[in-house]
Amino acid sequence: MKIKKNDTVVVIAGKDKGKTGKVLQALPNDDKVLIEGVNVLKKVIKRTKTEKGGFKDVTRPIHVSNVMLMDPKDNKPTRVGIVRKEDGTRVRVTKKSGTELS
């Protein structure tokens, strides 16, 4: 999975299409990512003896195929490639501008 935590991404499919946000958590085993402010649902909280019931906003994961990384140079969606350097390390690179990602 080429999307990592703290990347800025844009949603390209689904009910939140066009929204941008920061990746809060990457779930590589499920191929999903948790994005700030995207796919927010209401969860019902039952009343207990100590707590009041009500509704709570919960952010749910979205499939990684429905998001694209934002290019840090021009803030447009781009694909991600992996380049191997001479010393054997692998670096993520944007396809649009060739900028290295940390």
C-alpha positions, 0 to 999 in steps of 0.5 A: 500500500503506497498511502501512509499515515499523515499523507494528504489525500483526495477522495475520488469515488463514493459519497465523499467524492472531492473531499480532501483530508489527512490520513489518520491511520493506514490499515494495510491488512484490509487495504483501507485508510482512515481519513480525517473528516471523510466517511463520518457516520452517526453512532447511537450511544445507549444510556447507562447509569453513569453516562447520558445516551445520544449520538456520536460522530465516528469516522469509518475507514475507506478503501485505498482504491478510492483515494489519491495522494495530493501532490505537495507541489501543485496540490492536485491528485497524483499517482505514487511510484516507488524508486530504488536508490543506489544505496538500496533504499526505496523512496515514494515519488509522485508521478506528476512532478517527481517529488520525493515523499517522506 
